[in-house]
Amino acid sequence: MLKLVSDENFNADIIRGLYRRRPGIDLVRVQDVGMRSTPDPDILAWAAIEGRILLTHDRDTIPFWAIERVISGQTMLGVFLVQSLMPIGQAIDELILAIECLPPDECKDLVKFFPL
Protein backbone atom coordinates (compact mmCIF):
# COMPACT_ATOMS: atom_id res chain seq x y z
CA MET A 1 0.00 0.00 0.00
CA LEU A 2 1.17 3.54 -0.75
CA LYS A 3 2.41 5.94 1.92
CA LEU A 4 0.75 9.35 1.86
CA VAL A 5 1.08 12.87 3.22
CA SER A 6 -1.70 15.44 2.98
CA ASP A 7 -0.94 19.11 2.61
CA GLU A 8 -2.21 21.64 5.12
CA ASN A 9 -5.42 22.52 3.30
CA PHE A 10 -6.49 19.02 2.24
CA ASN A 11 -10.12 18.29 3.11
CA ALA A 12 -10.25 16.82 6.63
CA ASP A 13 -13.49 14.97 5.83
CA ILE A 14 -11.68 13.03 3.09
CA ILE A 15 -8.86 12.20 5.49
CA ARG A 16 -11.31 11.01 8.16
CA GLY A 17 -13.12 8.93 5.53
CA LEU A 18 -9.88 7.31 4.41
CA TYR A 19 -9.00 6.41 8.01
CA ARG A 20 -12.52 5.10 8.63
CA ARG A 21 -12.55 2.93 5.50
CA ARG A 22 -8.90 1.79 5.82
CA PRO A 23 -7.79 2.03 9.47
CA GLY A 24 -4.29 0.81 8.61
CA ILE A 25 -3.67 3.50 5.99
CA ASP A 26 -0.22 5.11 6.19
CA LEU A 27 -1.24 8.77 6.00
CA VAL A 28 0.17 11.76 7.86
CA ARG A 29 -0.78 15.41 7.66
CA VAL A 30 1.96 18.01 7.20
CA GLN A 31 0.74 19.86 10.29
CA ASP A 32 1.25 16.69 12.37
CA VAL A 33 4.92 16.51 11.41
CA GLY A 34 5.69 20.16 12.17
CA MET A 35 5.39 21.47 8.61
CA ARG A 36 2.48 23.90 8.95
CA SER A 37 2.91 26.85 6.52
CA THR A 38 5.86 25.13 4.83
CA PRO A 39 6.52 26.14 1.20
CA ASP A 40 5.38 23.65 -1.44
CA PRO A 41 8.89 22.76 -2.68
CA ASP A 42 9.93 21.85 0.88
CA ILE A 43 6.84 19.68 1.36
CA LEU A 44 7.59 17.83 -1.89
CA ALA A 45 11.23 17.38 -0.81
CA TRP A 46 10.14 16.01 2.59
CA ALA A 47 7.62 13.68 0.91
CA ALA A 48 10.38 12.33 -1.35
CA ILE A 49 12.70 11.69 1.60
CA GLU A 50 9.90 9.98 3.54
CA GLY A 51 8.70 7.94 0.54
CA ARG A 52 5.24 9.53 0.52
CA ILE A 53 2.82 10.65 -2.16
CA LEU A 54 1.32 14.09 -1.61
CA LEU A 55 -2.47 14.53 -1.39
CA THR A 56 -3.51 18.06 -2.35
CA HIS A 57 -6.25 20.24 -3.79
CA ASP A 58 -3.71 22.87 -4.92
CA ARG A 59 -3.95 23.03 -8.72
CA ASP A 60 -2.20 26.41 -8.85
CA THR A 61 1.29 25.67 -7.55
CA ILE A 62 1.86 22.00 -6.68
CA PRO A 63 1.92 20.69 -10.29
CA PHE A 64 4.51 23.32 -11.20
CA TRP A 65 6.80 22.43 -8.28
CA ALA A 66 6.33 18.69 -8.86
CA ILE A 67 7.30 19.03 -12.53
CA GLU A 68 10.26 21.21 -11.55
CA ARG A 69 11.51 18.40 -9.29
CA VAL A 70 11.22 15.87 -12.11
CA ILE A 71 12.90 18.13 -14.69
CA SER A 72 15.78 18.85 -12.32
CA GLY A 73 16.30 15.12 -11.67
CA GLN A 74 15.10 15.19 -8.07
CA THR A 75 13.00 12.41 -6.62
CA MET A 76 9.25 12.98 -6.83
CA LEU A 77 7.19 10.06 -5.58
CA GLY A 78 3.92 11.40 -6.88
CA VAL A 79 1.07 13.79 -6.30
CA PHE A 80 -2.62 12.95 -6.10
CA LEU A 81 -4.43 16.18 -6.94
CA VAL A 82 -8.06 15.95 -5.89
CA GLN A 83 -10.49 18.49 -7.33
CA SER A 84 -11.76 20.51 -4.37
CA LEU A 85 -15.39 20.35 -5.54
CA MET A 86 -15.32 16.58 -5.98
CA PRO A 87 -17.93 14.84 -3.79
CA ILE A 88 -16.26 13.56 -0.62
CA GLY A 89 -17.49 9.96 -1.00
CA GLN A 90 -16.25 9.80 -4.58
CA ALA A 91 -12.87 11.24 -3.55
CA ILE A 92 -12.52 8.61 -0.82
CA ASP A 93 -13.52 5.78 -3.19
CA GLU A 94 -11.12 6.87 -5.93
CA LEU A 95 -8.22 7.47 -3.55
CA ILE A 96 -8.69 4.05 -1.95
CA LEU A 97 -8.72 2.45 -5.39
CA ALA A 98 -5.48 4.23 -6.30
CA ILE A 99 -3.83 3.49 -2.95
CA GLU A 100 -4.64 -0.21 -3.13
CA CYS A 101 -4.06 -0.79 -6.84
CA LEU A 102 -1.15 1.41 -7.88
CA PRO A 103 2.33 0.12 -7.15
CA PRO A 104 4.67 2.85 -5.85
CA ASP A 105 6.90 2.66 -8.94
CA GLU A 106 3.93 3.62 -11.17
CA CYS A 107 3.37 6.78 -9.13
CA LYS A 108 6.95 8.03 -9.37
CA ASP A 109 7.12 11.40 -11.19
CA LEU A 110 3.33 11.33 -11.63
CA VAL A 111 0.80 14.08 -10.96
CA LYS A 112 -2.51 12.21 -10.95
CA PHE A 113 -5.70 14.25 -11.19
CA PHE A 114 -8.91 13.12 -9.47
CA PRO A 115 -11.64 12.45 -10.44
CA LEU A 116 -10.16 9.69 -12.56
N, CA, C and O of each residue as an XYZ file, in Angstrom:
464
protein
N       0.842     -1.177      0.000
C       0.000      0.000      0.000
C       0.893      1.248      0.000
O       1.985      1.244      0.569
N       0.415      2.301     -0.639
C       1.166      3.536     -0.755
C       1.204      4.294      0.572
O       0.281      4.208      1.383
N       2.290      5.036      0.773
C       2.413      5.935      1.917
C       2.051      7.334      1.446
O       2.453      7.756      0.362
N       1.281      8.058      2.274
C       0.755      9.353      1.858
C       1.055     10.441      2.877
O       1.279     10.175      4.058
N       1.053     11.681      2.380
C       1.075     12.865      3.222
C       0.067     13.838      2.625
O       0.030     14.032      1.410
N      -0.748     14.447      3.475
C      -1.702     15.441      2.981
C      -1.169     16.829      3.285
O      -0.574     17.066      4.337
N      -1.391     17.748      2.345
C      -0.945     19.111      2.612
C      -1.892     19.783      3.601
O      -2.930     19.229      3.961
N      -1.524     20.962      4.025
C      -2.206     21.642      5.120
C      -3.687     21.901      4.856
O      -4.492     21.877      5.786
N      -4.050     22.147      3.612
C      -5.422     22.517      3.295
C      -6.248     21.374      2.705
O      -7.335     21.605      2.177
N      -5.743     20.150      2.790
C      -6.491     19.024      2.245
C      -7.726     18.774      3.098
O      -7.669     18.873      4.324
N      -8.825     18.454      2.460
C     -10.121     18.291      3.109
C     -10.056     17.243      4.234
O      -9.785     16.067      3.993
N     -10.309     17.698      5.452
C     -10.247     16.819      6.625
C     -11.314     15.733      6.584
O     -11.111     14.654      7.141
N     -12.449     15.995      5.935
C     -13.487     14.971      5.828
C     -13.010     13.807      4.956
O     -13.342     12.653      5.226
N     -12.245     14.103      3.928
C     -11.684     13.034      3.093
C     -10.682     12.221      3.905
O     -10.679     10.991      3.844
N      -9.842     12.902      4.656
C      -8.855     12.201      5.491
C      -9.558     11.293      6.500
O      -9.189     10.128      6.654
N     -10.570     11.827      7.185
C     -11.314     11.006      8.155
C     -11.960      9.807      7.473
O     -11.964      8.703      8.017
N     -12.510     10.027      6.273
C     -13.125      8.927      5.535
C     -12.121      7.867      5.136
O     -12.430      6.676      5.172
N     -10.923      8.283      4.756
C      -9.879      7.314      4.407
C      -9.500      6.482      5.635
O      -9.370      5.262      5.543
N      -9.323      7.141      6.778
C      -8.997      6.414      8.012
C     -10.127      5.471      8.417
O      -9.876      4.355      8.872
N     -11.368      5.920      8.250
C     -12.517      5.096      8.626
C     -12.617      3.859      7.734
O     -12.871      2.756      8.219
N     -12.417      4.047      6.438
C     -12.546      2.933      5.496
C     -11.330      2.013      5.512
O     -11.459      0.811      5.279
N     -10.152      2.567      5.786
C      -8.902      1.791      5.817
C      -8.101      2.189      7.049
O      -7.176      2.995      6.952
N      -8.453      1.623      8.228
C      -7.788      2.025      9.473
C      -6.273      1.894      9.452
O      -5.590      2.617     10.177
N      -5.734      1.003      8.651
C      -4.287      0.814      8.608
C      -3.563      1.698      7.605
O      -2.371      1.510      7.363
N      -4.266      2.655      7.023
C      -3.668      3.504      5.994
C      -2.477      4.277      6.565
O      -2.525      4.763      7.695
N      -1.423      4.383      5.777
C      -0.222      5.111      6.190
C      -0.322      6.529      5.641
O       0.171      6.822      4.552
N      -0.966      7.402      6.409
C      -1.244      8.772      5.996
C      -0.931      9.708      7.149
O      -1.424      9.529      8.263
N      -0.108     10.707      6.870
C       0.168     11.755      7.857
C      -0.208     13.100      7.246
O      -0.225     13.264      6.026
N      -0.504     14.047      8.109
C      -0.778     15.413      7.659
C       0.474     16.250      7.909
O       1.177     16.035      8.897
N       0.757     17.200      7.022
C       1.961     18.013      7.202
C       1.956     18.722      8.548
O       3.009     18.877      9.165
N       0.787     19.156      9.013
C       0.737     19.857     10.290
C       1.078     18.945     11.465
O       1.489     19.429     12.520
N       0.916     17.636     11.299
C       1.249     16.693     12.371
C       2.739     16.381     12.446
O       3.211     15.806     13.427
N       3.475     16.763     11.409
C       4.920     16.514     11.407
C       5.693     17.837     11.449
O       6.850     17.909     11.035
N       5.028     18.882     11.959
C       5.694     20.164     12.170
C       5.960     20.972     10.913
O       6.891     21.777     10.877
N       5.144     20.764      9.871
C       5.394     21.466      8.614
C       4.258     22.414      8.239
O       4.037     22.675      7.057
N       3.545     22.923      9.219
C       2.480     23.905      8.948
C       3.107     25.135      8.294
O       4.159     25.603      8.730
N       2.466     25.655      7.255
C       2.909     26.849      6.518
C       4.257     26.660      5.818
O       4.959     27.635      5.549
N       4.612     25.429      5.529
C       5.863     25.133      4.831
C       5.662     25.341      3.334
O       4.624     24.957      2.794
N       6.637     25.942      2.656
C       6.517     26.139      1.202
C       6.384     24.799      0.456
O       6.929     23.775      0.869
N       5.643     24.850     -0.649
C       5.384     23.645     -1.444
C       6.647     22.872     -1.825
O       6.666     21.650     -1.677
N       7.704     23.533     -2.309
C       8.890     22.760     -2.679
C       9.475     21.972     -1.501
O       9.984     20.866     -1.681
N       9.399     22.544     -0.306
C       9.929     21.853      0.876
C       9.053     20.664      1.264
O       9.558     19.637      1.718
N       7.742     20.806      1.085
C       6.839     19.677      1.364
C       7.120     18.543      0.383
O       7.187     17.381      0.784
N       7.285     18.868     -0.893
C       7.591     17.829     -1.886
C       8.940     17.165     -1.601
O       9.091     15.957     -1.787
N       9.913     17.947     -1.153
C      11.226     17.381     -0.806
C      11.098     16.436      0.385
O      11.661     15.341      0.378
N      10.354     16.863      1.413
C      10.142     16.011      2.587
C       9.418     14.735      2.191
O       9.793     13.647      2.629
N       8.372     14.859      1.357
C       7.617     13.678      0.914
C       8.531     12.694      0.191
O       8.410     11.483      0.374
N       9.440     13.208     -0.624
C      10.376     12.334     -1.350
C      11.297     11.601     -0.378
O      11.530     10.401     -0.525
N      11.813     12.313      0.604
C      12.705     11.693      1.602
C      11.963     10.620      2.391
O      12.521      9.564      2.689
N      10.706     10.893      2.729
C       9.905      9.978      3.538
C       9.208      8.888      2.723
O       8.576      7.997      3.290
N       9.323      8.955      1.396
C       8.701      7.944      0.541
C       7.193      8.060      0.492
O       6.493      7.047      0.475
N       6.678      9.293      0.469
C       5.238      9.526      0.525
C       4.734     10.274     -0.707
O       5.437     11.105     -1.283
N       3.513      9.960     -1.090
C       2.816     10.649     -2.164
C       2.004     11.765     -1.530
O       1.375     11.570     -0.491
N       2.019     12.936     -2.158
C       1.317     14.090     -1.614
C      -0.140     14.125     -2.066
O      -0.430     14.013     -3.257
N      -1.055     14.283     -1.106
C      -2.468     14.529     -1.390
C      -2.698     16.037     -1.303
O      -2.329     16.664     -0.310
N      -3.300     16.617     -2.328
C      -3.506     18.058     -2.348
C      -4.733     18.423     -3.165
O      -5.224     17.630     -3.969
N      -5.217     19.637     -2.944
C      -6.249     20.241     -3.791
C      -5.635     21.392     -4.600
O      -6.323     22.005     -5.417
N      -4.371     21.687     -4.386
C      -3.705     22.869     -4.924
C      -3.308     22.698     -6.388
O      -2.225     22.199     -6.695
N      -4.192     23.117     -7.280
C      -3.947     23.030     -8.720
C      -3.057     24.164     -9.207
O      -2.500     24.090    -10.302
N      -2.919     25.219     -8.398
C      -2.203     26.412     -8.849
C      -0.682     26.282     -8.776
O       0.019     26.731     -9.683
N      -0.169     25.676     -7.716
C       1.294     25.670     -7.551
C       1.932     24.284     -7.479
O       3.045     24.091     -7.969
N       1.240     23.319     -6.874
C       1.859     21.996     -6.680
C       2.287     21.347     -7.996
O       3.409     20.845     -8.064
N       1.455     21.326     -9.049
C       1.921     20.693    -10.290
C       3.201     21.332    -10.830
O       4.087     20.631    -11.319
N       3.296     22.642    -10.744
C       4.509     23.324    -11.202
C       5.727     22.833    -10.436
O       6.728     22.452    -11.043
N       5.653     22.839     -9.098
C       6.797     22.426     -8.280
C       7.115     20.942     -8.457
O       8.282     20.552     -8.435
N       6.099     20.124     -8.631
C       6.332     18.686     -8.860
C       7.075     18.475    -10.176
O       8.033     17.704    -10.235
N       6.635     19.158    -11.227
C       7.299     19.027    -12.527
C       8.717     19.581    -12.461
O       9.630     19.025    -13.071
N       8.903     20.661    -11.731
C      10.260     21.214    -11.550
C      11.187     20.181    -10.917
O      12.341     20.049    -11.325
N      10.688     19.447     -9.923
C      11.515     18.405     -9.288
C      11.903     17.347    -10.311
O      13.058     16.925    -10.363
N      10.948     16.919    -11.120
C      11.218     15.872    -12.110
C      12.225     16.371    -13.151
O      13.181     15.668    -13.478
N      12.013     17.568    -13.664
C      12.903     18.126    -14.691
C      14.327     18.270    -14.161
O      15.294     18.042    -14.888
N      14.448     18.650    -12.891
C      15.784     18.848    -12.320
C      16.426     17.549    -11.835
O      17.532     17.566    -11.295
N      15.730     16.418    -12.029
C      16.300     15.125    -11.670
C      16.145     14.763    -10.203
O      16.769     13.813     -9.731
N      15.324     15.504     -9.479
C      15.100     15.192     -8.075
C      13.995     14.147     -7.957
O      13.150     14.010     -8.842
N      14.021     13.426     -6.862
C      12.999     12.407     -6.616
C      11.641     13.071     -6.399
O      11.528     14.063     -5.678
N      10.625     12.515     -7.027
C       9.247     12.978     -6.832
C       8.383     11.733     -6.861
O       8.164     11.145     -7.920
N       7.890     11.329     -5.692
C       7.191     10.056     -5.584
C       5.746     10.106     -6.012
O       5.069      9.078     -6.036
N       5.261     11.290     -6.352
C       3.916     11.402     -6.883
C       3.059     12.385     -6.130
O       3.292     12.693     -4.961
N       2.052     12.870     -6.845
C       1.065     13.791     -6.295
C      -0.307     13.299     -6.732
O      -0.522     13.003     -7.907
N      -1.224     13.214     -5.791
C      -2.625     12.950     -6.099
C      -3.356     14.269     -5.889
O      -3.529     14.722     -4.757
N      -3.777     14.873     -6.976
C      -4.427     16.177     -6.941
C      -5.934     15.974     -7.063
O      -6.443     15.621     -8.127
N      -6.632     16.202     -5.963
C      -8.064     15.954     -5.889
C      -8.808     17.268     -6.100
O      -8.581     18.238     -5.376
N      -9.684     17.300     -7.076
C     -10.488     18.493     -7.330
C     -11.242     18.854     -6.057
O     -11.888     17.998     -5.453
N     -11.166     20.101     -5.652
C     -11.760     20.510     -4.370
C     -13.282     20.405     -4.353
O     -13.869     20.272     -3.279
N     -13.929     20.460     -5.500
C     -15.394     20.354     -5.544
C     -15.877     18.920     -5.762
O     -17.077     18.679     -5.891
N     -14.956     17.985     -5.802
C     -15.321     16.582     -5.982
C     -16.105     16.108     -4.758
O     -15.714     16.419     -3.633
N     -17.199     15.365     -4.945
C     -17.930     14.838     -3.786
C     -17.009     14.007     -2.878
O     -16.188     13.226     -3.359
N     -17.157     14.186     -1.588
C     -16.258     13.556     -0.618
C     -16.254     12.038     -0.754
O     -15.183     11.430     -0.765
N     -17.416     11.417     -0.857
C     -17.485      9.961     -0.999
C     -16.774      9.473     -2.239
O     -16.079      8.458     -2.196
N     -16.936     10.176     -3.341
C     -16.253      9.803     -4.579
C     -14.747      9.949     -4.422
O     -13.989      9.096     -4.883
N     -14.305     11.035     -3.769
C     -12.870     11.238     -3.548
C     -12.291     10.097     -2.722
O     -11.220      9.580     -3.038
N     -12.989      9.708     -1.676
C     -12.522      8.606     -0.822
C     -12.446      7.315     -1.628
O     -11.440      6.607     -1.573
N     -13.506      7.003     -2.379
C     -13.523      5.780     -3.187
C     -12.368      5.750     -4.179
O     -11.673      4.741     -4.295
N     -12.163      6.844     -4.891
C     -11.120      6.868     -5.926
C      -9.725      6.834     -5.321
O      -8.826      6.195     -5.868
N      -9.538      7.515     -4.200
C      -8.223      7.466     -3.547
C      -7.922      6.067     -3.025
O      -6.799      5.582     -3.166
N      -8.906      5.419     -2.430
C      -8.685      4.053     -1.946
C      -8.334      3.124     -3.107
O      -7.430      2.296     -2.991
N      -9.037      3.260     -4.206
C      -8.722      2.454     -5.386
C      -7.270      2.677     -5.815
O      -6.543      1.717     -6.072
N      -6.854      3.925     -5.889
C      -5.479      4.233     -6.296
C      -4.469      3.707     -5.281
O      -3.452      3.125     -5.658
N      -4.748      3.910     -4.004
C      -3.828      3.485     -2.948
C      -3.640      1.976     -2.957
O      -2.529      1.484     -2.757
N      -4.715      1.246     -3.186
C      -4.643     -0.205     -3.129
C      -4.159     -0.839     -4.432
O      -3.616     -1.944     -4.415
N      -4.350     -0.157     -5.552
C      -4.056     -0.790     -6.841
C      -2.771     -0.316     -7.511
O      -2.177     -1.053     -8.298
N      -2.341      0.890     -7.213
C      -1.153      1.411     -7.883
C       0.110      1.008     -7.129
O       0.225      1.278     -5.934
N       1.047      0.372     -7.803
C       2.325      0.120     -7.149
C       3.118      1.430     -7.066
O       2.995      2.281     -7.947
N       3.923      1.596     -6.024
C       4.666      2.847     -5.853
C       5.481      3.259     -7.078
O       5.580      4.450     -7.373
N       6.067      2.296     -7.796
C       6.900      2.661     -8.943
C       6.084      3.277    -10.087
O       6.644      3.994    -10.916
N       4.776      3.011    -10.147
C       3.932      3.621    -11.172
C       3.518      5.037    -10.806
O       3.007      5.764    -11.657
N       3.723      5.440     -9.572
C       3.368      6.785     -9.131
C       4.549      7.747     -9.217
O       4.366      8.964     -9.190
N       5.749      7.205     -9.320
C       6.953      8.034     -9.367
C       6.853      9.032    -10.520
O       6.536      8.666    -11.652
N       7.129     10.292    -10.212
C       7.122     11.395    -11.185
C       5.739     11.675    -11.762
O       5.633     12.313    -12.809
N       4.689     11.218    -11.112
C       3.330     11.330    -11.629
C       2.527     12.365    -10.840
O       2.554     12.379     -9.609
N       1.817     13.227    -11.559
C       0.802     14.076    -10.964
C      -0.515     13.531    -11.472
O      -0.852     13.697    -12.644
N      -1.264     12.879    -10.590
C      -2.511     12.211    -10.952
C      -3.684     13.076    -10.509
O      -3.799     13.439     -9.339
N      -4.548     13.399    -11.462
C      -5.699     14.246    -11.186
C      -6.926     13.388    -10.892
O      -7.196     12.405    -11.582
N      -7.667     13.784     -9.847
C      -8.909     13.123     -9.472
C     -10.029     14.137     -9.590
O      -9.846     15.267     -9.139
N     -11.205     13.801    -10.181
C     -11.640     12.448    -10.445
C     -10.881     11.814    -11.603
O     -10.346     12.483    -12.487
N     -10.867     10.464    -11.546
C     -10.156      9.686    -12.562
C     -10.818      9.826    -13.919
O     -10.355      9.239    -14.897
